[in-house]
Amino acid sequence: MAIASMTGFSRTTGQIAEGSFSWELKSVNARAFDARLRLPPGFDALEAPVRAVLAKRVKRGNVSVQLSFVRTVPSATLAVNEAVLDQLLALHARYAGRVSLEKPRIEALLAVRGVVEQVEAVVESPEQTARREAAILASFADAVAGLCRVRAEEGGRLGDVLSALLDDIAALHAEASSSAGAQPQALYSRLKAQLDALRDGVPALPEERLAQEVALLATKADIREELDRLAAHIGAARALLSEGGAVGRQFDFLCQEFNREANTLCSKAAEMALTQIGLKLKATIERLREQVQNIE
């Protein structure tokens, strides 16, 4: 499996007897999976199956789902309630002789509540409802497949970037390994220079004692353990790229481990060259971490 990005867009359209519809899916980065649905009135029954289909294909990211539906067949018609209208006319006739009344206007009568009613044009059978929902859900599955395809394509490009950054980290690791061999000599030179600067007030230090002090400092400044862990992290990161799938969280944790070793390496550096390598390493790891935030 290849890695996938968390960003993507997909749109599908369809036509059924009752009208036309379209699905729009947008996904962006998120710490976990979250789906936000916008369904038109009358389509609430689709929410559960839509979420189930989406959860099977998308493991991480904030996904917005919108269904639009335009009816070509009217779902309801207007009808005049003749009984209510007759009662209004009868009331007008009854009171016309008692008070001065104008003849009732049709728009006024129709505006009275209960005179005009909405009547379902066609009562949909359970079979028709099932067919309609099945057709719309089939289109949604296509939309999800399109979204996953876009996310996978973007993931392929991300994979190339991550692989190049891991190559840079491996190159810096090799530089640090070479520079680490000069650590004891750098410590010796620095300690001897400090002692020479204090020569007037400090008794001469025997070479054996100086060697002991340098050995002690060299032990504390030994970065071989950090370099070994960095090498292991590089191997683990390459393995995650090869494994693919929803590895974003694991990769994010690995970046934290990368950064921890780089910080320790910088703090132990006894010479400027190694410090510079450590700083470059930290900058490259930060670029890696930024790219990892886009992985599912």
C-alpha positions in Angstrom: 0.0 0.0 0.0 1.1 3.5 -0.8 0.8 6.4 1.7 -2.1 8.8 1.2 -2.5 12.5 1.8 -5.3 13.8 4.0 -6.3 16.5 1.5 -8.5 15.9 -1.6 -11.7 16.7 -3.4 -14.2 14.6 -5.4 -17.5 15.2 -7.1 -20.0 12.9 -8.7 -23.4 13.5 -10.3 -26.4 11.3 -11.1 -29.9 11.2 -12.4 -32.9 9.2 -11.2 -36.6 9.4 -12.0 -37.3 12.0 -9.3 -34.5 14.4 -10.3 -30.8 14.9 -10.4 -28.3 14.9 -7.6 -24.6 15.5 -6.9 -22.1 14.6 -4.2 -19.2 16.8 -3.2 -16.5 15.6 -0.8 -13.6 17.7 0.6 -11.0 16.4 3.0 -8.4 18.4 5.0 -5.8 17.5 7.6 -7.0 16.5 11.1 -5.6 14.6 14.1 -8.3 11.9 13.7 -11.2 11.0 11.4 -14.2 13.3 11.4 -17.0 13.4 8.9 -19.4 16.3 8.5 -22.6 15.7 6.5 -25.0 18.1 4.8 -28.0 16.3 3.5 -31.2 17.9 2.1 -34.5 17.3 3.8 -36.0 13.9 3.3 -32.6 12.2 3.0 -31.7 11.7 6.7 -31.9 7.9 6.3 -28.7 8.1 4.2 -26.6 9.4 7.1 -25.7 6.1 8.7 -24.8 4.2 5.5 -22.8 7.2 4.2 -20.7 7.3 7.4 -20.2 3.6 7.2 -18.9 3.7 3.6 -16.7 6.6 4.4 -15.2 5.1 7.5 -14.1 2.0 5.6 -12.0 3.9 3.1 -10.8 7.0 5.1 -8.9 6.5 8.3 -7.8 10.0 9.1 -8.8 13.6 8.1 -11.7 16.0 8.3 -14.1 15.1 5.5 -17.0 17.4 4.5 -19.8 15.6 2.6 -22.6 17.5 0.8 -25.5 16.1 -1.2 -27.5 18.3 -3.5 -30.8 17.2 -5.0 -33.0 18.9 -7.6 -36.4 17.4 -8.2 -37.8 17.2 -11.7 -41.0 15.6 -10.5 -42.9 17.8 -7.9 -43.2 16.0 -4.6 -46.4 18.0 -3.6 -49.2 20.0 -5.2 -51.5 22.8 -3.8 -55.2 22.0 -3.3 -58.1 24.1 -2.1 -60.0 22.9 0.9 -63.6 23.3 -0.5 -65.3 22.7 2.9 -63.3 25.5 4.6 -63.9 27.9 1.7 -67.7 27.2 1.7 -67.8 28.0 5.4 -66.0 31.3 4.8 -68.5 32.2 2.1 -71.4 31.2 4.2 -70.2 33.4 7.1 -69.9 36.3 4.7 -73.4 35.8 3.5 -74.8 35.6 7.0 -73.3 38.9 8.2 -73.7 40.8 4.9 -77.2 42.0 5.9 -76.0 43.2 9.4 -72.9 45.2 8.5 -71.6 46.8 5.4 -69.2 44.3 3.8 -67.4 44.3 0.5 -67.4 41.2 -1.5 -64.6 38.9 -0.4 -61.5 38.9 -2.7 -60.1 35.6 -3.8 -56.6 36.3 -2.7 -57.9 37.2 0.8 -59.8 34.0 1.0 -56.9 31.9 -0.2 -54.7 33.5 2.4 -56.8 32.2 5.2 -55.1 29.4 7.0 -56.5 26.0 6.0 -58.0 27.0 2.7 -54.9 26.1 0.6 -53.2 22.8 1.6 -50.1 20.9 0.3 -51.0 17.5 -0.9 -48.4 14.8 -1.8 -48.5 14.5 -5.6 -47.3 10.9 -5.5 -47.0 8.6 -2.5 -43.6 6.8 -2.7 -43.7 3.1 -2.0 -41.0 1.5 0.2 -39.6 -0.2 -2.9 -39.3 3.2 -4.8 -37.6 4.7 -1.7 -35.1 1.8 -1.5 -34.3 2.1 -5.2 -33.8 5.9 -4.9 -31.5 5.5 -1.9 -29.5 2.6 -3.5 -28.8 4.7 -6.6 -27.7 7.7 -4.6 -25.5 5.5 -2.3 -23.9 3.9 -5.3 -22.9 7.3 -6.6 -21.6 8.2 -3.1 -19.3 5.1 -3.2 -17.9 6.4 -6.6 -17.3 9.8 -5.0 -15.4 8.2 -2.1 -13.3 6.2 -4.5 -12.5 9.4 -6.4 -11.5 11.1 -3.2 -9.3 8.2 -2.2 -7.7 8.3 -5.7 -6.9 12.0 -5.3 -5.5 11.5 -1.8 -3.4 8.6 -3.0 -1.9 10.6 -5.9 -1.0 13.4 -3.6 0.4 10.8 -1.2 2.7 9.6 -4.0 4.1 13.0 -4.4 4.5 13.3 -0.6 6.3 10.0 -0.5 8.9 11.3 -2.9 9.5 14.4 -0.8 9.8 12.4 2.4 12.2 9.9 0.8 14.4 12.8 -0.4 14.4 14.3 3.1 15.3 11.0 4.7 18.2 10.8 2.2 19.3 14.3 3.5 19.1 13.1 7.1 21.1 10.0 6.3 23.8 12.1 4.6 24.0 14.4 7.7 24.1 11.3 9.9 27.2 10.1 7.9 28.8 13.5 8.3 28.2 13.5 12.0 29.6 9.9 12.3 32.8 11.1 10.6 33.0 14.2 12.7 32.5 12.3 15.9 35.9 10.7 15.6 37.5 14.2 16.2 35.5 14.7 19.4 38.3 13.5 21.8 41.0 15.6 20.1 38.7 18.7 20.1 38.1 18.2 23.8 41.8 17.8 24.5 42.6 20.9 22.6 39.9 23.0 24.3 40.8 21.8 27.8 44.6 22.4 27.2 43.8 25.9 25.9 41.8 26.8 28.9 44.6 25.5 31.2 47.2 27.4 29.3 45.1 30.6 29.8 45.2 30.0 33.5 48.8 28.8 33.7 50.0 31.6 35.9 47.5 30.8 38.7 47.2 27.1 38.3 50.0 24.5 38.9 51.0 22.6 35.8 48.7 19.6 35.2 50.5 16.3 34.3 49.8 14.9 30.9 48.3 11.7 32.5 45.8 13.8 34.6 45.0 15.8 31.5 44.3 12.6 29.5 42.1 11.3 32.4 40.0 14.6 32.3 39.7 14.4 28.5 38.6 10.7 28.8 36.0 11.6 31.3 34.7 14.5 29.2 34.8 12.3 26.0 32.6 9.7 27.7 30.0 12.4 28.5 30.2 13.8 25.0 30.1 10.5 23.2 27.4 10.7 20.5 27.7 7.1 19.2 24.5 6.1 21.0 22.6 9.1 19.4 24.0 8.2 16.0 22.9 4.6 16.4 19.4 5.7 17.3 19.3 8.1 14.4 20.3 5.3 12.1 17.5 3.1 13.6 15.0 5.9 13.1 16.0 6.4 9.5 15.4 2.7 8.9 12.1 2.8 10.7 10.9 5.8 8.6 11.9 4.1 5.3 10.0 1.0 6.5 6.9 3.1 7.1 7.1 4.5 3.6 7.3 1.0 2.2 4.5 -0.3 4.3 2.1 2.6 3.4 -1.4 2.9 4.5 -2.5 5.0 7.5 1.0 5.6 9.0 0.8 9.3 9.6 0.5 9.0 13.4 3.5 6.6 13.6 5.5 8.9 11.4 4.7 11.9 13.5 5.9 10.1 16.6 9.1 9.1 14.8 9.8 12.7 14.0 9.7 13.6 17.7 12.3 10.9 18.2 14.4 12.2 15.4 14.3 15.7 17.0 15.2 14.4 20.4 18.4 12.8 19.1 19.3 15.9 17.1 18.9 18.1 20.2 21.1 15.8 22.2 23.8 15.7 19.5 23.9 19.5 19.4 24.2 19.7 23.2 27.1 17.2 23.2 29.0 18.7 20.3 32.6 19.7 21.3 33.5 21.3 18.0 31.8 23.8 15.7 31.6 21.4 12.7 29.5 18.9 14.6 27.3 21.7 16.0 26.7 22.9 12.4 25.8 19.4 11.3 23.4 19.1 14.3 21.7 22.4 13.3 21.3 21.3 9.7 19.9 18.0 11.0 17.3 19.8 13.1 16.2 22.0 10.2 15.8 19.0 7.9 13.9 17.1 10.6 11.5 20.0 11.0 10.9 20.0 7.2 10.2 16.3 7.5 7.8 16.9 10.3 5.9 19.5 8.4 5.4 17.2 5.5 4.3 14.3 7.7 1.4 16.4 9.0 -0.3 15.8 5.6 -0.1 12.0 5.7 -3.2 10.0 6.6 
